[in-house]
Amino acid sequence: MTARLNAKHLDYQWVACVRVGRTYTHVPITRCNVDFGIDPHVEAYCLLLKDGKLVTNHDDPAIPCAHDDAGWDSTKVVTS
């Protein structure tokens, strides 16, 4: 996800990704929350690999990206 954001020259503060436990066309979905640092503004991107390529709900609105509580029970935090 960060490589894609960097390729589009988007300015972001951090990215946090977690598997949400849902699938789309039998492929697991991962949600990445991206902090664009405005107001603050966190944008959700739900993504999956389709034919070896990263596809987000912004590319394909059919990918479900409803609110969920995935990741709240995790105690491991990774920063970079």
FENNORHU-V606098 format. One line per field, one symbol per residue. ss: DSSP state (~ for helix, > for strand, _ for the rest). A space follows every 50 residues. Layout:
ss->???
This chain:
ss->_~~~~~~______>>>>>>>>>>>__>>>>>>>>>______>>>>>>>>> __>>>>________________________
